[in-house]
Amino acid sequence: MTNAALHISLIQCNLVWEQPEENRALFEKLFEQLPAATELVVLPEMFSTGFSMQVEKCAETMEDATVAWLKLQAQKRNIAICGSVMIKENEAYYNRFLFAHPDGKLEQYDKRHLFSMGEEHQHFTAGKERKIIEYRGFRILPQVCYDLRFPVFSRNRNDYDLMINVANWPAPRREVWQTLLKARAIENQAYVAGLNRVGTDGIGINYAGDSAIIDSKGALMATSVERREHIVSAKLDKDSMERFRAKFPVLPDADDFQLL
């Protein structure tokens, strides 16, 4: 057993449409409300802009203000901070999940499943790599919103302990969001942290939040206040998860497969 524990906090909030500077200022205020024990903070999908397709107007590079701010905040507060940002790189655009470690290290995952019904695929390039991030004894699988609908991509190969999904998931499909978060936890015997935004964005889409932290049995550990700004926090216990996996060993019986 590992004795590993991780205090995680999800910041569910409204976002200022296409205004990175205002959103960064908003999160700095919300950071002050985090529980003192917090070791990992999760921000929503496209936390600096909202789910905008205005890539020419809103995208930043990895050398611009939002990435620098993310790294600075992690170092300053001695916690890891993650969320996705609209990034331009080599004349392509990515919905990029960024994970800033408190020591200055930065890791990334580019959203693989682009939401074609929202024309995301017409503006962004899909990521190709599945990423595992290691932090404080936990192996973390980052995912972004629509990725949640594709269980093969998130199948646990006994290579992760926590799945984090950051989202702008519309309110009319909130039951799907809640159901899939639990399903991913149960089938992968892993913790799942799903963070969704609230409010109405610049094109009139409404979001209910429904952010949640779920344990490896599918039980709800913590959930948000509906449609309101809320910080959802929980302490994850890796030993408890590993004992459950040993008692009910589902993962070794999973089908073998290969992602293309």
C-alpha positions in Angstrom: 0.0 0.0 0.0 1.1 3.5 -0.7 -0.3 5.8 2.0 -1.0 8.3 -0.8 -3.7 10.9 -0.4 -4.7 13.8 -2.5 -6.8 16.8 -1.6 -8.5 18.0 -4.8 -10.7 21.1 -5.3 -12.9 21.9 -8.4 -13.8 25.5 -9.1 -17.3 25.6 -10.6 -18.0 29.1 -11.8 -19.3 31.3 -14.6 -16.8 32.5 -17.2 -16.4 35.9 -18.8 -16.9 35.4 -22.6 -13.7 35.7 -24.6 -11.9 37.8 -21.9 -8.8 36.0 -20.7 -7.6 38.8 -18.4 -10.9 39.1 -16.6 -11.1 35.3 -16.1 -7.6 35.2 -14.7 -8.5 37.9 -12.2 -11.7 36.0 -11.3 -9.8 32.8 -10.6 -7.2 34.6 -8.5 -10.1 35.8 -6.2 -11.6 32.3 -6.1 -8.2 30.8 -5.2 -8.5 32.7 -1.9 -11.6 30.6 -1.1 -9.9 27.2 -1.5 -9.8 24.9 1.5 -6.3 25.1 3.1 -5.6 21.4 2.5 -6.0 21.7 -1.3 -3.1 20.2 -3.3 -4.7 20.1 -6.7 -7.1 22.7 -8.2 -9.1 22.1 -11.3 -10.4 24.9 -13.6 -13.0 24.4 -16.4 -12.6 23.7 -20.1 -11.3 26.8 -21.9 -11.2 28.6 -18.6 -9.8 31.8 -20.0 -12.4 32.3 -22.8 -15.4 30.0 -22.5 -16.2 27.5 -25.3 -15.6 29.9 -28.1 -14.8 29.0 -31.7 -13.2 32.4 -32.3 -9.7 31.0 -32.5 -8.1 33.9 -34.5 -9.4 36.3 -31.9 -8.9 34.4 -28.6 -6.2 31.7 -29.0 -2.9 32.3 -27.2 0.5 30.6 -27.6 2.3 28.7 -25.0 4.5 31.8 -24.4 1.5 34.1 -23.8 -0.1 35.4 -20.6 -2.5 32.6 -19.6 0.1 29.9 -19.6 2.6 32.1 -17.8 -0.1 33.0 -15.3 -1.0 29.3 -14.7 2.6 28.4 -13.9 3.1 31.4 -11.7 -0.1 30.7 -9.7 0.9 27.1 -9.1 4.4 28.1 -7.9 3.1 31.0 -5.8 0.5 28.8 -4.0 2.5 25.6 -4.0 -0.3 23.6 -5.5 -0.9 22.0 -8.9 -3.5 23.8 -11.1 -5.1 22.4 -14.3 -7.7 23.2 -16.9 -7.9 23.7 -20.6 -7.0 26.7 -22.8 -7.3 27.6 -26.4 -3.8 27.3 -27.8 -2.2 28.2 -31.2 0.8 26.2 -32.2 2.4 25.8 -35.6 -0.5 27.5 -37.3 -3.0 25.0 -35.7 -5.3 25.4 -32.8 -5.8 23.1 -29.9 -8.2 22.7 -26.9 -5.3 22.0 -24.6 -5.4 20.6 -21.1 -2.6 22.1 -19.1 -1.3 20.8 -15.8 1.0 23.1 -13.9 3.0 21.5 -11.1 4.1 23.7 -8.1 7.8 23.1 -9.1 7.3 24.9 -12.4 6.9 21.8 -14.6 4.1 22.0 -17.2 2.4 19.0 -18.8 -0.2 19.0 -21.5 -2.9 16.9 -23.3 -4.7 18.0 -26.4 -8.4 17.1 -26.6 -8.9 14.1 -28.8 -12.6 14.0 -29.4 -13.7 17.3 -30.9 -17.4 18.2 -30.6 -18.4 18.2 -34.3 -22.0 19.2 -33.5 -20.6 22.5 -32.1 -18.2 22.7 -35.2 -15.2 22.4 -32.9 -13.6 20.1 -35.5 -13.7 22.9 -38.0 -11.5 25.2 -35.9 -9.3 22.9 -33.8 -6.9 20.0 -34.4 -7.6 16.8 -32.5 -4.9 15.5 -30.2 -3.4 12.0 -30.9 -1.8 11.0 -27.6 -3.3 9.6 -24.4 -1.5 11.2 -21.5 -0.9 10.1 -17.9 0.3 12.7 -15.4 1.9 11.7 -12.1 1.4 13.9 -9.0 1.7 13.2 -5.3 1.5 9.4 -5.8 -1.5 9.5 -8.1 -1.5 8.7 -11.8 -3.9 11.0 -13.5 -5.7 10.7 -16.8 -6.7 14.2 -18.2 -9.8 14.5 -20.4 -11.7 17.3 -21.9 -15.6 17.4 -22.0 -16.7 15.4 -25.1 -13.9 12.8 -24.4 -16.3 11.5 -21.6 -18.6 9.9 -24.2 -15.9 7.5 -25.5 -15.1 4.8 -23.0 -12.5 3.0 -25.1 -10.2 6.0 -25.0 -10.5 6.3 -21.2 -10.2 2.5 -20.5 -8.0 2.0 -17.5 -5.1 -0.3 -18.4 -4.1 -0.2 -14.7 -2.2 2.9 -15.6 -4.3 5.6 -13.8 -5.9 6.2 -10.4 -7.8 9.5 -11.1 -9.6 10.7 -14.2 -10.1 14.5 -14.5 -12.6 15.8 -17.0 -12.9 19.6 -17.5 -16.0 20.7 -19.4 -18.4 23.2 -20.8 -21.3 20.7 -20.8 -24.7 22.2 -21.7 -27.6 22.0 -19.2 -30.0 20.1 -21.5 -27.6 17.1 -21.4 -26.8 17.3 -17.7 -28.2 13.8 -16.9 -25.9 12.4 -19.5 -22.9 14.2 -17.8 -23.9 12.8 -14.4 -24.4 9.3 -15.7 -21.2 9.1 -17.7 -19.0 10.4 -14.8 -20.3 7.6 -12.6 -20.0 5.0 -15.4 -16.3 5.9 -16.0 -15.5 5.6 -12.3 -17.3 2.2 -12.0 -15.9 0.6 -15.1 -12.3 1.8 -14.5 -12.2 1.4 -10.7 -10.8 4.8 -10.4 -11.6 8.2 -8.9 -13.3 10.6 -11.3 -13.4 14.4 -10.9 -15.7 16.1 -13.4 -15.8 19.9 -13.4 -18.4 21.8 -15.4 -19.0 25.6 -15.6 -22.2 27.4 -14.8 -24.0 30.5 -16.3 -24.8 31.4 -19.9 -22.1 31.9 -22.5 -21.7 34.5 -25.2 -23.8 32.5 -27.7 -26.7 31.7 -25.3 -25.8 28.2 -24.1 -26.7 27.6 -20.5 -24.7 25.4 -18.1 -25.9 23.8 -14.8 -22.6 22.8 -13.3 -23.2 19.4 -11.7 -19.5 19.1 -10.9 -18.6 16.0 -8.9 -16.0 13.9 -7.3 -16.7 10.1 -7.5 -14.9 7.2 -5.9 -13.7 4.0 -7.5 -17.0 2.2 -6.6 -19.1 4.9 -8.3 -20.2 6.6 -5.0 -20.6 10.3 -4.9 -18.0 11.9 -2.6 -18.8 15.5 -3.2 -21.0 17.5 -5.6 -21.7 21.1 -6.4 -24.6 23.5 -5.7 -26.7 23.5 -8.9 -26.2 26.4 -11.3 -24.1 28.4 -8.7 -20.5 29.2 -8.2 -19.2 26.5 -5.9 -15.9 24.9 -4.9 -16.2 21.1 -4.7 -13.5 19.4 -2.6 -12.6 15.9 -1.4 -9.7 13.9 -0.1 -8.8 11.0 -2.3 -7.4 7.9 -0.6 -5.3 5.7 -2.9 -5.0 2.8 -0.4 -8.8 2.5 -0.2 -9.0 2.4 -3.9 -6.3 -0.3 -4.2 -7.9 -2.4 -1.5 -11.2 -2.3 -3.5 -9.3 -3.3 -6.7 -7.7 -6.2 -5.0 -11.0 -7.4 -3.4 -12.9 -7.0 -6.7 -10.3 -7.4 -9.5 -12.2 -6.3 -12.6 -9.3 -4.7 -14.5 -7.4 -7.9 -15.2 -10.4 -9.3 -17.0 -10.8 -6.4 -19.5 -10.6 -7.0 -23.2 -7.3 -6.3 -24.9 -7.3 -3.5 -27.6 -5.2 -1.0 -29.4 -5.9 2.6 -30.1 -5.2 3.8 -33.6 
